[in-house]
């Protein structure tokens, strides 16, 4: 057994006999090189690499008593067959999950802060978006056993008021069978790079965007920097301003938001050469950035921000999509991952989507009823509405072209 394995009463090995007596889960703070190698086939199948764990591993190292990140390993006897990545957030206020309109009411903030809870949150949507499922497996033949084992493990967590997992919509039966509620949510999104031989091929499919970007580049001085490893202080300050501004206007609210806000600069994002920062300047000032993980043949979006005071109605986000896709085309990547559909521009300009659901488990019947009944007031439901509107437009487009 690894000497670094958690061994406190709350963090000791968690064993779940979910698929016969041999399949079980273990919580761990370390993923060894040997264990990482077990997923080599998974990486090759999906165009990924072991760098997938870099960001999450740095979060594990920053864990505190109240905000803890862990690997959940699935073993068949002593053979590692699957893996989940979870955060345990203590003292999470339900107020932070409300949509923007409701957050304006001070009374709700006071009430929400009185109703704190401990949340277990599956981290793949943050640290590794674009995965086909929430959990990794060593062989597709054991995928169902891995999923079942991790859901059974989650249900046994006595300190968990709520367990939240974003997963593909087609998994509803599995989650329902394990006592999870299934609610509508936003899709995962990406660009399928091999569809385009050059960036002009992509822009030809988005004529309005091409026109707006042309005006943008002619009328303003637009520059792009690509940085890896250590980020200069002046650039870092501009990126922080973008993050603060985006957080103020963002429709997405995740349980780990406060932790990331306080610890982001201490993660691997700003020290590892495996992350690349695309920084956009408009008239010399930083107006937006996107930090992405170089992971095999996939470029994964981890975090980004835009300074609306500088960008206003300028198509800075559109320009970021153009810039990153052009980079992927020129450097042989096959997938450019943007993650959750959380704004209308992303919904309009992506070419590939995977419908997801918001799955949650609450052992307390009253909490379960509250979350299900009040889901339409949460920020997660706002993302769903954006996704649905975009999906309806995409479905209507072929018929409109045919009529024209």
Secondary structure, DSSP 4 states (H G I P E B T S, - for coil): --TTS--STTTS------SSTTEEEEEES---HHHHHTTHHHHHHHT--GGGGHHHHHHHHT--SSEEEEEEEEEETTEEEEEEEEEEEEEEEGGGGB-TTGGG-HHHHHHHHHSEEEEEEETHHHHSTT-SSSSEESSGGGHHHHHHHHHHHHHT-TT-SEEEEEEEGGGHHHHHHTT-EEEE-PPEEEEEGGG-SSHHHHHTT-HHHHHHHHHHHHHS-EEEEEEESSPPHHHHHHHHHHHHHHHHH-S---TTHHHHHHHGGGSGGGT-TTEEEEEEEETTEEEEEEEEEEETTEEEEEEEEE-HHHHTTS-HHHHHHHHHHHHHHHHT-SEEEEEE--SHHHHHH-SEEE-EEEEEE-SSHHHHHHHHHTGGGBHHHHHHHHHHHHHHHHHHHHHHHHH-
